[in-house]
Amino acid sequence: MSTPPRALVTGVSSGIGAAIAQTLLAAGWTVDGVSRTRVEGWGAALNSHTLDLSDHPRAASCLADLPTPDAVVHAAGMMHAARLGELDAAVSARLWHLHVATSELLANLFAPRMQAGGRIVLIGSRTSRGAAGRSQYVSTKAAMVGMARSWAAELAPRGITVNVVAPGATETPMLKQPGRESSPPKLPPIGRYIQPGEIAELVKFLLSPAAAAITGQELVVCGGASL
């Protein structure tokens, strides 16, 4: 019997990260789930790791001891909206640390150990091209795309792909969290918010052998909001 594929997924305690982890578990993957809150009751194939990704030295030490994953999915994220005149440097630093520096930490740690067929997926945002009142958040998601394309070019000869999945307004706890009053979410033209499971299914496809030729791309799932 072959060994099940293994994925490391961040942000598994809620939202898109939870949907991705559950979708992969249902498809027969073993998942190392990283979140600040321990996850229980999802079966023996989930290994829940309680980590605060704001503490990079501790996170790096703990993650280095894990088996090399076949796929890394960085879904942990935070949202903050503020207009010019109200920008807070500390908020910018937190956003950059979680979205960009943590992506860098994960790729730097695991990509050198991955075999051909390895996958890296970063959860970005359809606003990466710009959104009024969200410059701090948007800048980190735009940086993700540049990193992913650079890593994709570097890793393609080894058969490892790197992509960004960029959701529009998705029905998760983040959608209604405080701190985005200056730039509230807008209902997509399809008349409903994106569902986390829809994002998870796209991620599952990108991790599959059928997606081996897709790399360095930003795949937008926005319900028509980008049109």
C-alpha positions, 0 to 999 in steps of 0.5 A: 500500500502506498503512503498517503500524500502529506500536506502542511496547511497553516490556518487550519482552525477556521475559514479557508484553512479549515476547508482546505485541511478538511478537503484534503483529509477527505481525499486521503491526504495526511495533514500537518495542520498549523494554527494558534488553536488546537484542532481536534475530532478530524480523524487520525490523519490530521496532526494538529500543531499549535503554533503562533506564526508571529514567533518565527524562531519557535515556528521554524524550530517546530516545523523543522522536525516535521516530515517533509511534506508533498505540499505546503499551503499557507492559508493563515491570514489577517485583514486590516483596512485603513485609509491614508492618514490612518495607516499604522506601521505596527499593523503593516509589520504584522501583515507583512510578517504573516503573509510575506515573511511566513511564506518565505519561512515555509518555502525556505524550510521545505522547498529544498527538501521537496521531491519532484511533484512537490507543491506550494500554494499561497492564499492571496487575494483578488485585491492584489492589484489594488483596493482603496482603503486596503493598501497595507493588506494589498501590498502583502498580497501583491508581494506574495505573487512576486515571490510565487512567480520567482520561486516557480521559476527557480523550482520548475526544473525540479518539478515543483510548482508554486501558485497563488490562489486569490479569493474574492470576498469569501464567507469566513469569520475574517469577512466580518472581523473588526478593523475593516470598517473603512473598506467593507466587503462587497457582494460579488456579481454572482449574488453571494459570497465565495464559499471556503469549500470552493477555494479548497477544491481549487487548491486540491486540484493544484496539488494533484498530478493533473496540475503539474504544468500550472506554476507561477500563476495567480488564480483568481476566484472572485464571483465576477468581482474583478470584471 
